[in-house]
Amino acid sequence: MTRSLVLGAAAIEAVTGVALIANPNLVASLLLGTGLSGSGTAVGRVGGFGLLCLGLACWPGRDRVTARVTWVLWVYNLLAAVYLGYLSVGGVFVSKILWVAFVLHVLLTILLTGPAYDAVSATKVARRDAP
């Protein structure tokens, strides 16, 4: 279950990164309901590089999902949910897709909470028991 969840979250971020690299103005228009300036396009592409790298770095290996990957995806989704919620509630940006993105990040945060907590707890126990 955790592997599939991490795989799905990593894939979503990688695909979003590729979309931002390819056409940051379109992504911004769909997500925020407004286009980007020239500098916004550049920053959007750099953000796309980061999301693509996040997705690739968090892609689960054959054996298991590491504690760090689970923790990083949980923190990212929590921060993204808080910020997208702020943008949605603030009413500055109006887009139905913004609400969808907000709900998706909230859902991923909730689903990753247990595995992230378990992974971090197991890491602490292993460090404490190590010689």
Backbone torsions as a table, in degrees:
resi	resn	phi	psi	omega
1	MET	NA	-48.9	-178.8
2	THR	-62.8	-41.4	-179.8
3	ARG	-60.8	-45.3	179.7
4	SER	-64.5	-39.6	179.2
5	LEU	-64.4	-46.7	179.0
6	VAL	-65.0	-40.8	177.8
7	LEU	-60.3	-45.2	178.7
8	GLY	-63.2	-45.3	180.0
9	ALA	-64.5	-42.8	179.1
10	ALA	-64.1	-40.0	179.5
11	ALA	-65.1	-42.1	178.6
12	ILE	-59.9	-44.5	-178.9
13	GLU	-68.3	-40.6	179.2
14	ALA	-63.9	-43.5	179.4
15	VAL	-65.8	-41.9	176.9
16	THR	-62.3	-40.1	177.2
17	GLY	-61.1	-44.8	178.9
18	VAL	-62.8	-41.6	178.8
19	ALA	-62.6	-41.2	178.2
20	LEU	-66.5	-37.4	178.0
21	ILE	-66.0	-44.4	-176.7
22	ALA	-69.7	-45.1	-175.4
23	ASN	-154.4	77.9	-177.4
24	PRO	-61.9	-31.0	179.6
25	ASN	-65.8	-41.1	178.1
26	LEU	-64.5	-45.5	179.6
27	VAL	-60.5	-44.8	179.0
28	ALA	-63.2	-42.0	179.6
29	SER	-62.6	-43.0	179.4
30	LEU	-68.7	-43.4	-174.9
31	LEU	-78.0	-41.7	-172.6
32	LEU	-109.5	-12.8	-179.4
33	GLY	80.5	13.9	178.9
34	THR	-149.9	152.2	-179.7
35	GLY	-82.5	-176.6	-178.6
36	LEU	-113.1	153.6	171.2
37	SER	-80.1	178.6	178.1
38	GLY	-58.3	-45.3	179.6
39	SER	-70.9	-32.1	177.0
40	GLY	-64.4	-35.6	177.3
41	THR	-64.2	-42.4	178.6
42	ALA	-63.6	-45.9	179.8
43	VAL	-65.8	-37.9	177.2
44	GLY	-60.5	-41.5	178.4
45	ARG	-66.5	-41.1	177.6
46	VAL	-63.2	-40.8	174.3
47	GLY	-60.7	-37.3	176.1
48	GLY	-63.0	-40.0	176.1
49	PHE	-59.0	-44.3	-179.5
50	GLY	-63.3	-44.1	179.7
51	LEU	-67.0	-39.3	176.6
52	LEU	-61.2	-45.5	179.3
53	CYS	-64.6	-38.8	176.3
54	LEU	-59.8	-47.6	179.1
55	GLY	-60.4	-43.9	179.9
56	LEU	-68.3	-40.5	-179.3
57	ALA	-67.1	-31.3	-177.5
58	CYS	-92.8	-1.6	179.3
59	TRP	-59.6	124.7	-174.9
60	PRO	-69.0	143.5	176.7
61	GLY	-77.9	-176.5	-178.1
62	ARG	-67.4	-40.2	-171.4
63	ASP	-80.2	-58.6	-174.8
64	ARG	-158.0	170.0	176.4
65	VAL	-94.6	131.2	-177.9
66	THR	-79.1	159.6	178.1
67	ALA	-61.6	-40.9	-178.2
68	ARG	-63.0	-43.3	179.3
69	VAL	-61.7	-46.3	-179.6
70	THR	-62.4	-44.0	-179.6
71	TRP	-64.0	-45.6	-178.9
72	VAL	-62.3	-44.7	179.2
73	LEU	-65.0	-36.3	178.1
74	TRP	-65.3	-47.1	-179.7
75	VAL	-62.4	-45.8	179.8
76	TYR	-58.7	-48.7	-178.1
77	ASN	-66.2	-35.4	175.9
78	LEU	-62.9	-49.7	-179.7
79	LEU	-63.8	-41.9	179.0
80	ALA	-63.7	-41.6	179.6
81	ALA	-63.5	-44.4	179.8
82	VAL	-61.7	-46.8	-176.9
83	TYR	-69.8	-43.4	178.4
84	LEU	-65.2	-35.6	174.8
85	GLY	-63.5	-42.5	177.0
86	TYR	-59.7	-46.1	179.0
87	LEU	-63.9	-39.0	-178.9
88	SER	-68.7	-47.1	-177.1
89	VAL	-72.0	-35.3	179.6
90	GLY	-62.3	-23.3	177.3
91	GLY	74.8	5.8	179.3
92	VAL	-69.4	-40.3	179.1
93	PHE	-111.8	134.2	-177.2
94	VAL	-122.4	111.6	178.1
95	SER	-161.5	135.5	177.0
96	LYS	-66.4	-31.8	-179.7
97	ILE	-69.0	-29.3	175.5
98	LEU	-60.9	-43.0	177.5
99	TRP	-65.5	-38.8	178.0
100	VAL	-62.7	-45.1	178.4
101	ALA	-62.0	-41.7	178.0
102	PHE	-59.7	-50.0	-178.6
103	VAL	-63.4	-40.7	178.8
104	LEU	-60.7	-44.6	179.7
105	HIS	-69.2	-36.0	175.0
106	VAL	-62.4	-46.0	-180.0
107	LEU	-61.3	-46.0	178.3
108	LEU	-63.7	-37.5	177.0
109	THR	-61.5	-46.5	-179.9
110	ILE	-62.8	-46.7	-178.0
111	LEU	-66.9	-30.4	-179.4
112	LEU	-87.2	-9.7	-176.9
113	THR	-59.6	-50.9	-179.8
114	GLY	-61.5	-54.3	179.0
115	PRO	-60.1	-37.1	179.3
116	ALA	-66.7	-44.5	178.5
117	TYR	-62.0	-46.1	179.7
118	ASP	-61.5	-41.7	-178.4
119	ALA	-65.8	-44.0	179.8
120	VAL	-67.6	-41.6	178.4
121	SER	-61.9	-43.2	-180.0
122	ALA	-64.8	-36.9	178.1
123	THR	-65.8	-42.0	178.6
124	LYS	-63.3	-41.6	-179.8
125	VAL	-65.7	-42.7	-179.7
126	ALA	-63.9	-39.1	178.8
127	ARG	-68.2	-39.1	-178.7
128	ARG	-67.6	-36.6	-177.2
129	ASP	-85.2	-9.4	-178.0
130	ALA	-70.8	145.5	-179.4
131	PRO	-70.9	NA	NA
